[in-house]
Amino acid sequence: MATAQQREQGRGDEQKERGKLHALIAERVLHTLGEPGTLHLIQVRHLWGDHYRVNVLVGENAASARVAHSYFLIADNAGHIVTSTPKITKRY
């Protein structure tokens, strides 16, 4: 039987792996899209299974940030984008 400490460590490891996967997905979106001049943040939200919502926010600061691009993605476990709606195209 796993102790509470082991369960917490397991959750922490899962969060680290998820964070790495989200960073890979964000990097691949940015590589394909190009980098907006006023890039503020790329949000990667896990929806279910291998489905993600990615929002590219631009603006000088958090108060002025807006969503410039939004994608619904399917990505594999290595962070490779399988499909994207809408299709990610070079914009910058």
ABEGO torsion letter per residue (X at the ends): XBBAAAAAAAAAAAAAAAAAAAAAAAAAAAAAAEBBAABABBBBBBABEABBBBBBBBEABAAABBBABBBBBBBBAAGBBABBOBBBBBAX
